[in-house]
Amino acid sequence: MLVELSVMEQRYHAIMEVVSGAPVTEVARRYGVSRQAVHGWLGRYEREGLLGLADHSHRPAHQPRQLDAGIEAMVCQLRGAHPRWGPRRLLFELGKARVSPLPSRSTIYRVLVRHGLVAGRKRKRRRQDYKRWEREEPMQLWQMDVTASLFLASGRECKVITGVDDHSRFCVLAAVVARATASATSFRASAWRARSRFRLPAWPSSARCPAAAASRSPASVSRSASATPGRP
């Protein structure tokens, strides 16, 4: 009848084989462990006897970065006295009390969660977990935006408008216009020139620049552009 041996018994048998003269390499191969593991069993058996062959915790005896128990108790005490204080306020109060070393805000939050003083919240998704939304092919959508203001020597304010293809990130439009509104002639002329240059089948909409979405009619743009020739 087969008898299943415990981990301690298997290690003890392996040690006895080595003590009896069996090569460590052969014993390690037969028990499915490394030679270093067998040597470790031998050292623990010599120091502690049979109890040394039991599984030991791999947790370090001392953690230099672990929060001091007194500081942790102080955090819990402050939170109990002021239930509305969060990690940010508790960190401020610990700094006023000249606590050293001062824990981080995330450490204070973990202390509150560990003691059930706040409900743990789900961590934000990592950047690589996000999928960037974009059009499948170039020239399907332009991202139009009014990026800045420029002032002429006369003090007149002008606007800088840009257009970037959503898929390729190619700059299709960069112009300075007098006004960046749907009714502005200079804006319509600049937008229509960009559209004509890249021969788009339809004017691309954009939520970032309402004026671009409003100027979709080629006829209205053409009329506006031809009404004031020579203007930028």
N, C-alpha and C positions, 0 to 999 in steps of 0.2 A: 504494500500500500504506500502510495506517495504521500509524503508529509511536506507541507509548505513551510519553509523556514522563514523566520522573521529577518528583518534587515540586519539586526545585531548578530544573529546566528550566522548568516552568510558571511559577514565581515570577519567574524571570529574564525570560521572555517578557513577563510582565505589567509588569515594571519598564521594559523597553525600550519598550513601548507608551506608558507614561506619559511617559517621557523624550522620546519622539517627538512628544508633544503631545496624546495621547488623554486625555479627561477621566477622573479617578480613579473617579468614580461609574460610568461606562460600563465601565471595565476591571473594577471590582469585581463588577458585575452579570454580566459575561461569564464570569468565573472562579468565580462562586458564593461570593464572600467579602464581608466588610464593607469599607467604605472605610478603617476604622482598620487592618485587616490589610494593605492595600496600602501605606498610609503607613508601617507598621512594616517592611515589606520594603524600602521605599526607604531608611529610616534605617539598617537593618542592612547594606544593600548599600554605602551610602556609608562606613560605619565599618569594615566587615570584608571587603568585596569579595564574591566569589562564595560563599565559605565561610559568610558571614553568612546565606545563604538556606537553610542546612540546618536541620533540626528541632533545637531546643534543649530541653534538659531544663527543666521548670518548677519543679524542686526549688529552694527557696531556698538561697543560698550559706551562710547561717548560720541555725541554729535555736537561739534563746536558751534554749528549754526542753528541749533535748536533754541527756540524761545525759552527764556528763563521762566520758571514756574511762578515766580513772584510777579513778573510783568503780565503773564497770562491771567493770573488771579486779579490783578489790578484792572485789566481790560474788562473782565466779566463784572467786577464790582461797579465800574463806571457805567457800563451798559445797564446793569440792574437799577442803578439810581436814576438813570436818564434813558428810558427806553427809546426815545426818538433820536438819540445820537447814533450816527452811522460810523463806519470806519474812518472817514475823513475827519469828523469832529473828534473822535476818540484819539486819533493820531495827534491832532492839535493839542488836546488836553495832556497827553503824555509828554509832548514837547514842553508844555508850560511847566509840568512837574519835574522837568530835567531828568527824565528817565533815560538811562544809558545801559546798553545800546538801544537806540530807538527802533522799534520794529517798523516794517513797511506797512502800507495800507492794506496790501493783499494778505499779509500775515495776520493782521488784526481781523480781517474778514474771515479768514479760515478759523481763527479762534472762536469767533461768534457762531459760525456754522457748526463747529465741533461740539460746542456746548448747547446747541439748540436755541440760541438767542436770536438768530435770524434764519430764514428759510434759504437754503442754498438755491442759487439760480443757475440755469444752464449756461455754460460758457459759450462765448461767441464763436461762430464758425471761423476756422482758419482761412487765410487768404486763398490757399490753394483749393479750398472746397467750393469757392464761388466760381460760377461759370459766367464769363463775360458775354453779354448779349450784343450781337452784332449781325448785320445783314450778311447773307451768304456770299454775295458777289459785290464787286466794286460798282460804284455809281448807281446804287439803289436808294441810298439815303445820304443826305448831307446834314451835318450838324452845324447849324448856323448860330453865330453868337456875336454879340456886341462886346468887344473885349476891353476897350479903353476909350478915353477922351483925349483929344489934342486941342491945344489952344494956339491959334495963329497970332502973329505979331499984333494984329488989330484987336485981339481979345476975343475973336469969334471962336466958338467951340465947335469942334468937328468930332465925329465918331469913327472908330475903327471897327470894321466888320470883317469877320473871317468865316470861312466855310471849309469843313474837313470831311472827307469821305469816311463814312462810318466803318467800312470794311478795311480799306487799305491805309487809312489815316493820311491820305494825300490831301495837301492843301489845294483846294479848287478855287478859293476866293480870298483875297486880302485887299481891302480897299479902304480909303478914307472918304467919308461922305459927310455932307452937311447935316443931315438928319437921318436917323436909323428907324424910321417909321414906315408903315406900309404905303402911305401916301407920298413919301418923299421921292422926288424924281431921281435924285442922284443914287439913292439906294436901289430903286427899281432898275435903273440903267446898269449899275454894276452887277446886280444879280442876273439880269438878262444876258449880259455879255458872258458871264461864266457859264450860264446854261447853254448858250449858243456854241461856245468853244468846245464843250465836252459832249454836245449832241445828246442830251438826255431825252428819253421818251416822254417823261413827265416831270414837272417841277417837284423836287424832293421836299417833303414836309419836314418840319423840325419843331419840336416843342421848346427848344432852347431859345429860339428867336421868333416870336409871334409875327413879326413883320415879314419874315421870309415865307411863312405859311400863308399869309394874306396876299402875297403878290404872286399868285399862280397863273394868272391869265396872261398869255403871251401878247394878246392884242393890247391890253391895258399897259403892259410894260413898253411895248413898241411905241404906242402913242406918247407915253410920258417921255421916252428917250428922244423921240424926234421933235418934241415940242420945244426943247431947250438944247440945241446942238452946242457942243463944245464944253458943256459943264461936266465936271468929274462925276 
